[in-house]
Amino acid sequence: MFSTRVSHVVEELEQREDLGEFLRIKEEIVPEAGYIYSFLLKFDLNDFTAMILRILNSIMKKRARNTRLIEGYCINFKLSAN
């Protein structure tokens, strides 16, 4: 799992041509961070997660047919044997 600021992602897209090519985003059309934040506020967590997974799966469609990106959760638990 990872996290990053939207503003950092925008900066990386503006500075790294290879990243923009991978995501099929041209440097001159990278949106501002404020616009992205206001767009993301329109979604609840489930809708947002589904949207991101669809985007990633469409970008990575050159993988094997039976391979899919999956959502993962970090689950912490304590196990004690008595």
CORZIJO-V126475 format. One record per residue. N is the residue number from 1. PHI is phi in whole degrees, -180 to 180 (999 if undefined). PSI is psi as a letter, one per 30 degrees, with the letter a starting at -180 (NA if undefined). D_CENTER is the distance of its C-alpha to the mean C-alpha in Angstrom with 2 decimals. Layout:
BEGIN
n->N phi->PHI psi->PSI d_center->D_CENTER
n->N phi->PHI psi->PSI d_center->D_CENTER
END
This chain:
BEGIN
n->1 phi->999 psi->k d_center->11.12
n->2 phi->-149 psi->l d_center->10.00
n->3 phi->-148 psi->l d_center->9.54
n->4 phi->-158 psi->l d_center->10.06
n->5 phi->-79 psi->k d_center->11.53
n->6 phi->-60 psi->e d_center->10.34
n->7 phi->-61 psi->e d_center->13.65
n->8 phi->-67 psi->e d_center->12.96
n->9 phi->-62 psi->e d_center->9.99
n->10 phi->-61 psi->e d_center->12.53
n->11 phi->-60 psi->e d_center->15.25
n->12 phi->-64 psi->e d_center->13.70
n->13 phi->-64 psi->e d_center->13.14
n->14 phi->-73 psi->e d_center->16.71
n->15 phi->-94 psi->f d_center->18.18
n->16 phi->-110 psi->j d_center->16.77
n->17 phi->-62 psi->e d_center->17.87
n->18 phi->-64 psi->e d_center->16.58
n->19 phi->-67 psi->e d_center->12.90
n->20 phi->-62 psi->e d_center->13.64
n->21 phi->-65 psi->e d_center->15.51
n->22 phi->-60 psi->e d_center->12.89
n->23 phi->-88 psi->f d_center->10.52
n->24 phi->59 psi->h d_center->13.87
n->25 phi->-121 psi->k d_center->13.95
n->26 phi->-81 psi->k d_center->17.39
n->27 phi->-55 psi->e d_center->18.06
n->28 phi->-74 psi->f d_center->20.37
n->29 phi->-115 psi->g d_center->17.94
n->30 phi->-67 psi->k d_center->15.14
n->31 phi->-72 psi->l d_center->15.24
n->32 phi->-75 psi->l d_center->16.40
n->33 phi->-59 psi->e d_center->14.49
n->34 phi->-60 psi->e d_center->16.88
n->35 phi->-65 psi->e d_center->16.15
n->36 phi->-64 psi->e d_center->12.39
n->37 phi->-59 psi->e d_center->13.45
n->38 phi->-66 psi->e d_center->16.13
n->39 phi->-66 psi->e d_center->14.02
n->40 phi->-67 psi->f d_center->11.68
n->41 phi->-66 psi->f d_center->15.01
n->42 phi->-78 psi->f d_center->16.07
n->43 phi->-112 psi->k d_center->14.06
n->44 phi->-85 psi->l d_center->15.01
n->45 phi->-59 psi->e d_center->12.86
n->46 phi->-65 psi->e d_center->13.61
n->47 phi->-64 psi->e d_center->12.99
n->48 phi->-63 psi->e d_center->9.59
n->49 phi->-61 psi->e d_center->8.62
n->50 phi->-62 psi->e d_center->10.55
n->51 phi->-63 psi->e d_center->9.11
n->52 phi->-64 psi->e d_center->5.47
n->53 phi->-65 psi->e d_center->7.65
n->54 phi->-64 psi->e d_center->9.99
n->55 phi->-63 psi->e d_center->8.04
n->56 phi->-63 psi->e d_center->7.14
n->57 phi->-66 psi->e d_center->10.72
n->58 phi->-73 psi->e d_center->12.21
n->59 phi->-68 psi->e d_center->11.15
n->60 phi->-96 psi->g d_center->12.43
n->61 phi->-69 psi->f d_center->15.49
n->62 phi->-82 psi->f d_center->17.94
n->63 phi->-74 psi->l d_center->17.78
n->64 phi->-57 psi->k d_center->20.65
n->65 phi->-57 psi->e d_center->21.22
n->66 phi->-90 psi->g d_center->21.05
n->67 phi->-100 psi->k d_center->17.82
n->68 phi->-136 psi->k d_center->14.67
n->69 phi->-75 psi->k d_center->11.35
n->70 phi->-123 psi->l d_center->12.08
n->71 phi->-82 psi->k d_center->11.01
n->72 phi->-130 psi->k d_center->12.87
n->73 phi->-123 psi->k d_center->14.61
n->74 phi->-90 psi->k d_center->16.74
n->75 phi->-119 psi->k d_center->20.25
n->76 phi->-102 psi->k d_center->23.08
n->77 phi->-149 psi->l d_center->26.60
n->78 phi->-112 psi->k d_center->30.07
n->79 phi->-114 psi->k d_center->32.48
n->80 phi->-132 psi->k d_center->36.14
n->81 phi->-104 psi->k d_center->39.02
n->82 phi->-107 psi->NA d_center->42.38
END
